[in-house]
Structure formats: structure tokens, C-alpha cells
């Protein structure tokens, strides 16, 4: 694969998962406050192996997502995908195509409703985050976790004196898996005779490398900090 289209398909639902044990949630809070020291907009990794020792319902969470994916025609994908446990205090607008261009994310949110949404500004999807919310999306698609009352990311919406954190499981689904690429309607460029001569994964739009404005989610030139050029379809390379 030389390059591919960035999908604007977002698959979402809600599965029935139990409340994480209070001992485990207390451990998460200590980790977040003492080691991660999350600032508004930060997204960091929590230790999954340690969490699983205190989380007898972990397998129930995995099974719930597996059954949801099976219903979408995506069988046997989760079991072979890398998984991580993440925490965020909101999340600034970003895309992950430069690090995970060969994957789609499947995220399962574990916290109660804290008045936050997962927002995809380019597609218009705005998904309320509650316990059991599950989402599959292209890593190259701009997204953020924002307050439900806001139209964009605002630091003031995530005061340190309030519990504004989200904890979620995330799986890296192989984008070249036939069922995943079909579900996300992804087109691939597999021409091998003329290599792109790039040293790293990038997202391009209308022939130029682009990044994402962290406050608004708008595509912008990699040489700019904000604004939205006249571009139509992003390509991950």
C-alpha cells in the first residue's frame, strides 16, 4: 500500500458493560494525578497489565465489543489487534494518521457521562461519551474530546479541580483487513511502479501535506497554525 483515502465513515454504538471496580477506578485516579499529571487536552497511556489484575470484568468488555463488531460483519478482528488503556482530560483536535496510518481505532469508553462528546469536525459526527460507548474510525480523521456545551476545544472546559477524565480501551484494527476497509469504504493506491519517496506516514490534501488546528479541528497547511484551505479529500500516505 502506497497511500489510501481517509475514510469519513464513523461506526458507533453502545454496549452493556459493568461499572469498573471501585478499587480499579481509585488506582486509575492515583495514576492520573500522581504520574500522568494530565493537563487539559492531554491523552496518555495507563498500565493495562496491572489494570487487568484488578479487573475481573475486562473479558466481559472485550466480549461485548466483539459481539458488536460481529453484528457489523467484522468477525475475528479484535482478538488479533493490539490493545491499550488510555486516559485523557479532554483531547485537542488531532489526527493519528502520522503514527497509525495503517490502522483504524476501535475505542470503548469506560466512564459515566461527564458531559463530553467525541467530535469529528470534518464529518459532523458528535458522539456523547457514556459508559459503553464504542466507536470505530479512521486514524487519519481529525477528532477531539470536547465539552458538550462547546463548539470546539476549550481549556477552561476541563478544570483541574473537577474529574473531567475519560478512560478508554483502544484497539488498532488493521486497515488492510478486507472487512475493515469495506466497512470504512477505504480506497487504496497499490501502484508499485512509481514509489512516493516518503520517509514517514503523512496526511495530504489536494497535493499538500496537512495538519489539524488543535482548537477548531480544521485542516491546515503543515506550515500554518490555523485556517482551512480549499481542500476536499484527505489521503494518508
ChimeraX attribute file (.defattr): number of C-alpha atoms within 10 A of each C-alpha:
attribute: neighborCount
match mode: 1-to-1
recipient: residues
	/A:1	11
	/A:2	16
	/A:3	20
	/A:4	20
	/A:5	19
	/A:6	26
	/A:7	23
	/A:8	21
	/A:9	16
	/A:10	16
	/A:11	16
	/A:12	17
	/A:13	14
	/A:14	17
	/A:15	18
	/A:16	12
	/A:17	20
	/A:18	13
	/A:19	13
	/A:20	17
	/A:21	13
	/A:22	11
	/A:23	10
	/A:24	16
	/A:25	17
	/A:26	11
	/A:27	14
	/A:28	17
	/A:29	16
	/A:30	13
	/A:31	16
	/A:32	19
	/A:33	12
	/A:34	10
	/A:35	10
	/A:36	17
	/A:37	14
	/A:38	19
	/A:39	17
	/A:40	21
	/A:41	20
	/A:42	15
	/A:43	20
	/A:44	14
	/A:45	15
	/A:46	20
	/A:47	12
	/A:48	14
	/A:49	11
	/A:50	11
	/A:51	16
	/A:52	13
	/A:53	10
	/A:54	16
	/A:55	18
	/A:56	12
	/A:57	15
	/A:58	16
	/A:59	10
	/A:60	14
	/A:61	19
	/A:62	16
	/A:63	16
	/A:64	19
	/A:65	24
	/A:66	18
	/A:67	15
	/A:68	18
	/A:69	20
	/A:70	14
	/A:71	10
	/A:72	12
	/A:73	13
	/A:74	18
	/A:75	15
	/A:76	12
	/A:77	17
	/A:78	20
	/A:79	13
	/A:80	11
	/A:81	14
	/A:82	11
	/A:83	17
	/A:84	15
	/A:85	18
	/A:86	18
	/A:87	23
	/A:88	22
	/A:89	26
	/A:90	27
	/A:91	26
	/A:92	26
	/A:93	24
	/A:94	22
	/A:95	22
	/A:96	19
	/A:97	23
	/A:98	16
	/A:99	13
	/A:100	20
	/A:101	24
	/A:102	21
	/A:103	23
	/A:104	26
	/A:105	21
	/A:106	24
	/A:107	23
	/A:108	29
	/A:109	23
	/A:110	21
	/A:111	18
	/A:112	14
	/A:113	14
	/A:114	16
	/A:115	13
	/A:116	23
	/A:117	21
	/A:118	19
	/A:119	25
	/A:120	21
	/A:121	19
	/A:122	13
	/A:123	14
	/A:124	9
	/A:125	17
	/A:126	17
	/A:127	19
	/A:128	18
	/A:129	24
	/A:130	19
	/A:131	23
	/A:132	23
	/A:133	23
	/A:134	25
	/A:135	19
	/A:136	23
	/A:137	24
	/A:138	30
	/A:139	26
	/A:140	27
	/A:141	26
	/A:142	27
	/A:143	28
	/A:144	24
	/A:145	25
	/A:146	29
	/A:147	23
	/A:148	18
	/A:149	10
	/A:150	11
	/A:151	12
	/A:152	19
	/A:153	23
	/A:154	18
	/A:155	18
	/A:156	9
	/A:157	18
	/A:158	21
	/A:159	12
	/A:160	16
	/A:161	6
	/A:162	8
	/A:163	11
	/A:164	17
	/A:165	23
	/A:166	23
	/A:167	23
	/A:168	22
	/A:169	21
	/A:170	21
	/A:171	21
	/A:172	21
	/A:173	26
	/A:174	21
	/A:175	21
	/A:176	16
	/A:177	12
	/A:178	11
	/A:179	16
	/A:180	22
	/A:181	19
	/A:182	14
	/A:183	16
	/A:184	19
	/A:185	14
	/A:186	18
	/A:187	14
	/A:188	17
	/A:189	12
	/A:190	11
	/A:191	11
	/A:192	9
	/A:193	6
	/A:194	7
	/A:195	9
	/A:196	11
	/A:197	7
	/A:198	9
	/A:199	6
	/A:200	9
	/A:201	17
	/A:202	21
	/A:203	25
	/A:204	22
	/A:205	20
	/A:206	13
	/A:207	10
	/A:208	14
	/A:209	18
	/A:210	23
	/A:211	24
	/A:212	24
	/A:213	21
	/A:214	22
	/A:215	19
	/A:216	21
	/A:217	26
	/A:218	20
	/A:219	28
	/A:220	21
	/A:221	18
	/A:222	15
	/A:223	9
	/A:224	13
	/A:225	13
	/A:226	18
	/A:227	14
	/A:228	16
	/A:229	13
	/A:230	9
	/A:231	14
	/A:232	8
	/A:233	11
	/A:234	22
	/A:235	25
	/A:236	24
	/A:237	23
